[in-house]
Amino acid sequence: MNPVERVGRRFDAIQRRHKWLAFLFAVVKKFGEDDAGSKAALIAYYGFFSLFPLLLVFTTLLGFILNGHTALQERVLHSALRQFPIVGDQISANSHSLKGSGVVLVIGLVGTLWAGMGVTQAGETAMNAVWNVPARRHPNALFRRVRGLVLLVVFGVGVLATTFLAGFGTSGSGIVAKIGAIAVAAIINFGMFLVAFRVLPAENLTWRDVLPGAIVAAALWEALQGLGGWYVARSLKGASQVYGFFGIVIGLLGWLYLGAQMTLFAAETNVVLRRRLWPRSLVQPPLTVKDKEALRSLAKMEERRPEEEIVVRFKES
């Protein structure tokens, strides 16, 4: 046994003895086995294209609603819209007033539907991969699109509501109103994650099965919003002055990608908890019982027909 392997097996023994460490390692390992990073990149890609038409719809609707209320328009521009990561400052700086336009609203809705459906489809694919759902159990294309459309409407309203509440929480309101707005926004985020984790995968799940992951995702999302604001204030604002639009695009894509990764990581905690997929081995051989269970689920994902069955066997080491 070489020195590197000796050290690895020593750490492996330590993580197996501590339940919390074994659980965390199992979540990280399953995240890698499911190739969740690349699936998060696809979600971020569609999310990037859906954000701009969604903002267009939001500002146009506010233009209709707040027509003639200049003071209230300015408050929204410098509070709610600024909460959108990276692009919020650009919107508030370059928008002198909100204007309602039927043509712009239609364009924004079409763009939101086109790109937003891509987000929901990518999210369904990612969640099915996280739960290792065999391909033969995936819903048909029509059902997926109808369900994706419903989720798109729910999440679109939720994102706009939490953004407005976050802006209200940072406005000149009293401390009680600020805390209340932030708390309500956090609850809405938690509800959206709970629905997404329950509905998106083609797996028979209960609300209790997805509750831990929703709590983790909501907490990570709140942290990401706070850290994202700090990072933009320290770094991306200066970068955008030098590199212009490229700095905005890179910053926004990075923010979306990190958010998608954190969401899938939270979803993996649900799987590991429900199936008790720990402890996992850091160094093989031998494989643990839970290693074999996870690898068997990965292989059976390739079953594409009801009459097809994949059988997995492991050689004795």
C-alpha positions, 0 to 999 in steps of 0.5 A: 500500500503506497503512502497516498492510499494509506492516508486516503484509507485513514481519512475514509475510516474517520468519515465512516465513524462519524455519521454527520461526516459520512452523510455529507461525504455521501451527498458530495459523492452522489452529486458527482456521480449524477453529473449534477454540475453539468446539469446545473450549467444547463439550468443556468443557461436557460435561466440566463435567457429567461431572466431578461424577458421576465424583467421586461414583463415585470417592468412593463406591467409596473408601467401599466399599474403605476402609470402617473405615479412618478414617486412610486415608480422611482421607489420601485426602480431603486428598491425592488429592481435593484435586487436582481443580481448583477443587472439590477443596478443597470436597470435602475440606472438606465430606466428613468421611468416605467412605461407600459407597452402592449407590444413590449409585453407580448414580446416579453411574455413570448420570450419568457415562455420560450426560455422558461420552458427550457428551464423547467425541462432542464430542471425535470431532467436534473431532478430525474437524474438526482433520483436516478429515475429510469428513462422508461418512467419519464413522463411523455413530452406533452405532459412534461410541457404542460407541467412545465408551463404550470410550474413556470407560471408559479415560479415566475410569480414567486420570483417577482414576489420575492424580488419585490419583497426584498426590495421593500425590505431594503427600502426606507421602511421601518425595521419591523416592516423590513424584517417582515418582508425578508421573512415572507420572501424566505417563506415563499422561496422555501415553498417554491423549492418544496414544490419543485423538489416534489413535482419535478422528479418522476418519483413517488415522493411525499412532502416529508421526503423533500422537506429537508432539501427545501430547508437547505435550499432556502437557507443556501439561497438566502446566503447566496443573495446576501453574498452575491450582493456583497460580491457585486459591491466589491468586485463586479461593479468595478469589473463592469466599468472596465469590461462593460457588458462582458462583466455583467454577462459573466457575473450573471451566469456565474450567479445563476450557475452557483444557484443551480448547483446549490439547488441540486446539492440540496436535492441530493440531500433528500435522496441520501436521507430517504435511501440512507445512502451512507456511509460511502467509501472514499477509497475502493476496493472494497465497496460498501453496501451503499456504494453498490446500491448507488451504482446499481441505481445509476446503471438502471437509469438506462432502462428505456423500455418496460420489457428491458431490465438491467441486472448489475453484479459485482465481483468479489474483491 
